[in-house]
Amino acid sequence: LDKEYEREDFSRILPLLQQSYDCLGFTCEQVGAYSSDKVAECGDYTKNHPMAGFVPKVDVQTISKVDLDMHAIRQLLKFPTGDDNIIPQMYYKHGRAAVINEDKYAYDVQSLQEM
């Protein structure tokens, strides 16, 4: 943070934070509401929410998160290691962010290699 927190900034900061939940890997439902009469639970995205100016015909929100894997690979490659950069290779081969099927005990992800 670049300045001290001010209470009057709360109404500006909360929606910005709620918009980031998806990128942080959790849902509004998981976060819940704080005394619903004080801070309402945010709304999750809709399946036909425009992306890059287009309205998708199918849900692409989840698969679009493959960008997070590309970003992680790019960052990891800035710090080469003696092990042939195994971690960026794992992101490429196995993926992490684009969850395509999730249940209580496991999940499947779309990897860059599978695309």
C-alpha positions in Angstrom: 0.0 0.0 0.0 1.2 3.4 -0.8 -0.7 5.3 1.9 -2.3 4.7 5.3 -5.8 3.1 5.2 -8.7 5.6 5.6 -12.1 4.3 6.6 -13.9 6.5 4.0 -12.0 4.6 1.2 -13.7 1.3 2.2 -16.7 1.8 -0.2 -14.2 2.4 -3.1 -11.8 -0.5 -2.2 -14.4 -3.2 -1.5 -15.8 -3.5 -5.0 -12.2 -3.5 -6.4 -11.3 -6.3 -4.1 -14.5 -8.3 -5.0 -13.7 -8.0 -8.7 -10.3 -9.7 -8.0 -11.8 -12.8 -6.3 -11.9 -14.8 -9.5 -8.2 -14.0 -10.3 -7.3 -14.9 -6.7 -8.9 -18.3 -7.1 -12.0 -18.1 -4.9 -15.7 -17.2 -5.4 -17.9 -14.6 -3.8 -19.9 -17.5 -2.2 -16.7 -18.8 -0.5 -16.0 -15.4 0.9 -19.7 -14.8 1.9 -21.0 -11.6 3.4 -20.1 -9.7 6.5 -23.3 -9.0 8.4 -25.5 -8.8 5.3 -26.9 -5.5 6.4 -23.4 -4.0 6.4 -21.5 -5.5 3.5 -23.3 -7.5 0.9 -21.9 -10.6 -0.8 -20.6 -9.7 -4.2 -22.0 -11.3 -7.4 -20.1 -13.9 -9.4 -19.6 -13.4 -13.1 -22.3 -14.5 -15.6 -21.6 -17.0 -18.2 -22.3 -14.6 -21.0 -20.2 -11.8 -19.6 -18.4 -10.0 -22.4 -14.7 -10.7 -22.7 -12.5 -8.4 -24.9 -15.6 -6.8 -26.3 -17.2 -10.1 -27.4 -20.1 -12.0 -25.8 -19.2 -15.7 -25.8 -21.7 -18.4 -26.8 -20.3 -20.8 -24.2 -18.6 -20.3 -20.8 -15.0 -19.4 -21.5 -14.3 -17.7 -18.3 -12.6 -20.7 -16.8 -10.5 -21.6 -19.8 -9.4 -17.9 -20.2 -7.4 -18.3 -17.0 -4.7 -20.1 -19.0 -3.3 -16.6 -19.2 -2.4 -16.9 -15.5 -0.3 -20.0 -16.4 1.4 -18.1 -19.2 2.1 -15.2 -16.8 3.6 -17.6 -14.2 5.8 -19.2 -16.8 7.1 -15.8 -18.0 7.9 -14.8 -14.4 9.6 -18.1 -13.6 11.8 -17.9 -16.7 13.2 -14.6 -15.4 15.0 -16.7 -12.8 16.6 -19.6 -14.7 17.7 -22.6 -12.6 20.1 -25.4 -13.1 17.3 -28.0 -13.3 16.3 -27.1 -16.9 13.6 -24.8 -15.6 11.4 -27.7 -14.5 8.8 -25.6 -12.8 7.9 -23.6 -15.9 7.8 -26.9 -17.8 5.3 -28.3 -15.3 3.1 -25.2 -15.8 3.2 -25.8 -19.5 2.6 -29.6 -19.4 0.1 -29.8 -16.5 -1.5 -26.3 -16.2 -2.8 -24.9 -12.9 -5.2 -22.0 -13.4 -7.7 -23.2 -16.1 -9.9 -25.6 -14.1 -12.3 -27.3 -16.5 -13.8 -29.9 -14.2 -14.0 -29.7 -10.5 -15.6 -31.9 -7.8 -15.2 -32.1 -4.0 -11.9 -34.2 -4.1 -10.2 -33.4 -7.4 -10.1 -31.2 -10.5 -8.9 -31.3 -14.1 -7.1 -28.4 -15.7 -6.5 -27.4 -19.3 -2.8 -27.1 -20.0 -1.0 -25.1 -22.6 0.5 -28.3 -24.0 -3.1 -29.7 -24.5 -4.2 -26.8 -26.5 
